[in-house]
Amino acid sequence: MTAKQYIPSLTGVRGLASILIFFHHFNQQDFPPLLFRVLNEFHFPLSMFFVLSGFLICLRYYDTVELSGSWMRKYLKNRIARVYPIYLILTIAVFLYAWIANDNSIYNGKNSPATLFIMNITFLRGFFDDMKFTGIAQGWSLTVEECFYFSAPIFFLLIKRSKVYFLVAPLVVTGVGVLLVLIFRNVDFYGFFGSFKFLFISTFLGRTVEFFSGMVLAMIIRKADDSVSNFSLFTWLGIIGIGCTNLIMINQPISAEVPFALYQPIGIFTNNVILPVFICMFFYGLIKENSIPKKILGSKIGELVGKSSYILYLIHLGFISNLTSNWLHNTADSFYAWLDKNEYWWLSEHLNYTALVLFSHLFILTIISIILYKFIEEPINLYIRKSNFLEKKTAR
């Protein structure tokens, strides 16, 4: 398989992951207890993003990587075009809204909006536990991604020298993270590597195995032929395995102090080490096998939702989501009142209020994401990629 070969089903996976993250964050206390517990431990969609990043970056750039300024400038231009413009636009919008509406929630208790703005647009906030949820709260994961983007070329060059670095590099990177925690955990510096929980949940140094798992998959796919099997073994093994990791998580004890199994050692090991193996199986199946999941995720709708999934991820929490949710609740209240007034009580009794609002919320945010993708993200992305941005100008 060539580095330039497009894989529609993996684009669809991004959409699936964003939707599952939405349901995780909008888990409802009035859901059935088992459903609530399952959604409470829906951490695997974010791991899907990390594994997918490792896979795609390795597949696209491993063969061509070189230690030169021209290669690095082109590489960084493509990465910036993909991630930064819409993030910057939405971050500016979030801080402007907070200023206009006098909404201090995005500051997470901090009193310096200007400093937080700089920390957000530079992705530096993700290194500090006390700042990671400021601005676009869920954007902390972009710091993890950016750390991989900047370090990936170094990893590729090392692996070209010896495949042993597939094992050594993650151990060294994780070791550096452990060392930083040992140094800074007793230093009150905005939570900079202040705990092992922060290290293994919120930083690239603690989650490097997920990216390297994707890289290993890319190396396997690079050497594979273009044949596709009609026996979807790896697809379903991956799905079952992912389900089993969630089963392990929901059977761990939780409390008010420890609301997620991910905050416990067994949860961290399951999520960061075991889970990526099954995600790779699932991805391998989507690439090399014909299956129902592949057809759904690789469909035109699946692709469209996948391409706009980055925006959906960025807006599913925050002021756009809050305004949408408030409007939906007011509309739903009026609708149910109208049903009762017109003696359609039988319909209101069987129409679940929570489900109606939740799915409507997701639908509207998805439509907003598609519009923003088509009219803002995609055009800017293409413009930057075709421009001379970061490229050395030749003398005339």
N, C-alpha and C positions, 0 to 999 in steps of 0.2 A: 504494500500500500504506500502511495506517495504522500509526501508531507502536505501537498496542496489539495489532496482529495477531501471534498466536503462530505460531512457525515450528518445528514438531516436529523436523524434520531437523537444524536447527542446535543443538537441545538434544542430539540424538544425537551430533553432532560432538564435543561436550564429552566424552562418554563414550569415543568413539574416541580422542581426543587423550590422555586419561588412561591408557588401556590401552597406547597406543604409548609413552608416557613410561615406563610400567612396564617394558616390554620393553627400552627403552633403558638403564634403570638396572640391569636384571638380565641384561644381555648376558653370555654365558658364553664363556670362553676355549676350551672344547671344541666350540663351534659351528663349522660349516664356515667357513673364512676369509672368504669373500665375505659370508655372513650376518652374521658378527661385525662386519665393516667397515661394512656397511649400518646395522646397529643402533647401532653406535658413533657414527654421524653422524645419528641420529634426533633432530635439534634442532627440526624443523619442527612437531611437535605443540605445543610451547610457543608458537611463533609463531602457531599457530592460535588459542590462547587470547587472545593480545594483539590480533590482528586482530578476533576475535569481540567482544572488549570494546569496541573502538573502534566497531564496527558497531552493536551493541545500544544502547550509551549514546547514540550520536548519533541513532539511529532513535527512541528513546523520549523523549529530552529536548530535542532541538534546537528543535523547534517551540514548546515552552512555556517555554524558558529565559528568565529575567528577573533583573534585578539587584535582588533583594529578599530580605529575611531569611526570609520565609515560604516562598518557593520553595526557597531553599537549605537550610532546615531539613528540608523534606519530602524533598528530593533526598538529603541526607546520611543521613536516617533509613532510606531505602530501601537505600542502599549499605551502611550499617552492618548492617542486618538480613540482607542477602545474604551478607556476607563475614565479619563479625567474631565472632558468638556461637560457632559451632562451632570456629573457629580458636582463640579464647580457651580454650574447654573443653579442646581437644586439647593446647594449649600447656601449660596447667596440669598436665594428665595426664602429659605428657612430662617436665616438671621434677620432678613428684612421684615418678615412676618412677625417674628418675636419682638422686634423693635416697635413696629406699628401697633401691634395688638397688646403690647406690654405683657407678653407671655414669657416668663422666665424659666419655663420648664426645660427648655433646651440647654440651659446653662448648668443643669444638674447641681445646683447649689453653689456654683462658682460665681464670683463677682466681677469678672473681667471679660466682658463680651468680645472686646477687640483681640485679646490674647487667645481666647477660645476660637475665634474665627480663624486666626492664623494657624493655630494648632490643627484645625479641621481641614483647611484647604491644603495643608502640607502633609496630611495623614499622620502627623506626629502624635495626635491625641491617642492613637491606638497603643502607644507604648506606656501609657499611664492609666492605671486602674481607675483613678478618680475622674479621669476625663473621657474615658472611652465611649460613654453614652451621651456625650454632649453633641449638639448639632443634629445631624442625621444619626440617630442613636445606633441603628444597625450598621452604620458605615464603618464601625470599628474593624469589621472583617476585611475592609479594603486595605488597611495597614498590613494585615497578614499577607494578602495577595501581592501588594507592592513589594514587600520584603522578598517574596519568591521571585518576582519579575527581575529585581535588581541582582539577585544572587544566582539565578538560573544559568546565565552564560558561564559563570565560574564552575558551577557543578558540571555542565556539559564538557568543558575543557578537561576537568579532572577525570571524568568518566571515560573520555576518549583515551586517556592515558592508561587507565586500568578500571575494569568493572568493579573492583573491590570497593571503589568509592561509593557505590550504591549502598553499601553497608556502613562504611566509615563516615561518610559525610553527615548522614542523619544523626549518628551518635555524637559526632563532634559538635554539630549545631545544637542539639539538645543539651549537651554538656556545657556549652557556653551559656545557655539559658539558665541551667541549674546554678552555675557559678554566679551569674548576675543576681539571682534571687538570694543566694547566700550572702552576697555583699550588701544588697539594698533592702532586704526584708525588715531590717530594724532601723531603716532610714526613712523619715517621713518626707518623701519627695513626690507628692501627688500620686503615690501608688506605683512609682516606676519599678517594675519587676518586684513588687512588694510581697508576692506570695507564690507558692507553687500552683495554687488554683488558677491564678491569673496567667501564669506561664503556660500551663497545659491546655487552657481553654481559649485564651485570647491572643496568643502570639504565634508568629511563625516558628520561633525557636522551639516551642512546645508542640507544634502541630506539623512539623516538617515531614513526618512519616506519611501523612496523607498526600502531600505533593509528590514525594518520591514514589509512592505506590502508583500514582498516575504516570510518572516517568517510566517505571518498569513496564507498565502496560503499553506505553508508546513504543518501547524497544521491541516488545513482542509483536506488536502490530506492524512495525516497520519491516520485519522479516517475513511476515505472512503474505501469502498470495491473495488474489482478489476473489477467491472462491467463497461462497456463502452456503452454510448448511441449513437444511430445512428442519433439523433436529435442534430445538432450542434449549439445550441442556444448560449452558452457562447463564442464559437469561434468567431461567427460573431458579437455578441454584443461587444466583446473586440475589434475586428478590426474596427467596426463602431465608437466605443468610442475613440479609438486612432486617427482615422481620424478626429473626431470632435474636439479633443484637438489641432490638427494641424490647423484646421479651425479657432479656437479661436486665435491661435498664428499669423496666416497670416493676420488677420484683425486688429492687433494692429499696431499703427503708428511706423515707424522706421525712422531713419535719419543717417547721417554720424557719429554722436556721439553715437547713439543707433542703431547699425546695426541689432540687433536681438530682437524679442519680449521677449526672455528669460532674457534680461537685465532689464526688467520692472517688478514691483511687481506682476501684473496680470499674466505675463508670467511665473514667478518663481512659483507662487501658482499653476497654471495650470500644469506645468511640474513636480513639486516636490510632489504635493498632489493629484491632480485629476487624472493625467495620470497613476500613478501606479495602481489605482483601475481597470482601463480598461486593463492594461497589465496583471494583475492577472486573469481577466476574460478570456483573450486570452489564457494564459498558462493553466488555468483550462480546457478550451475546448480542448487544444492540448493533455491533459492527459486523460480526461474522455469522450471525444466524438470522433466519427469517422467523418472526414471531409476531403475535398480536401487539405486545408493547411497542415493538419496533415500528409497526404500521401506524399505530396511534401517534406516537411521539414524532415520527417522521412525516406525518401528514402536513398539508398546507397550514391548517390551523395550529397544529403543534409547533411547526417552524415559526409561525408569526408570533405566537405567545412566547416561544423560546427567545426569539430575537429581541423582544421587548421586555424580557424577564429582568434585566439589570435595572431598568427603570421601576418596574413593579417592586423589586426588592428595595429600592431606595425610597419609594413613596408609600409603601404599605403601612409604615408607622410615620407619624409626624403630622404636620398641620393639614396637608391635603387629605390624608386619611381621616383625621379628626373631623374636618369640615364635612366630608362625605358621610361619615358615620352619624354625625348630629342631624344632618338633613334626612338621612334614611330613617332614623328613629322618629323624627317628627312626622315624616310622611307615613310611616307605618302606623303610628298612633292615630293619625287622621283617617287612614284607610280602615283600620279596625273599628274605629268609632262609627264610620259610615256604614260598615257592614252591620253593626249592631243596630244602628238607627233604622236601617232599611230591612231589618229582620232577616238578615243573612247570617244569623248567629251560628247556624250549622256549619258554615264555611269558616268563620273565624275560630270556631272550636277545633277544627281539624287542620288549620293552617298554622304551622309552628312559627311563632313570632321570631324567635332567636335564629332559626334556620333561614327564614325569609330575609331578615336583615343581613345576616352573615354572608349568604351567597350573593345577595344584591351588592353588598359592599365589595366583595371580590370582583364581581362582574364589572362594576363601574371603574374600579381602580385598574383593571386589565384594559378596559377601553381607553382610559386616560394614558396608560403606559404605551399602548400601540400608537396613539396619536402623537405623543411626544417622541416616540422612536422614529416614526415615519417623517415627521416634519422638523425635528430638531437633532436628535442623536445621530441618525443615519447620515443626513447631509453633512453635518460637521465632521463626522468620522471620515467620510469619503474625501472631503475637502482637505483635511489635514494629511491623509495618506498620499494624496496626489500632489501636495504642496512641497516646497523646498524646506519646510520647517525642520530645524536641527541639522540640515545637510550643509556641508561646507560649500560656499559659493566659489565657483571657478572664476579665475581672472579673465577678463575679456581682452 
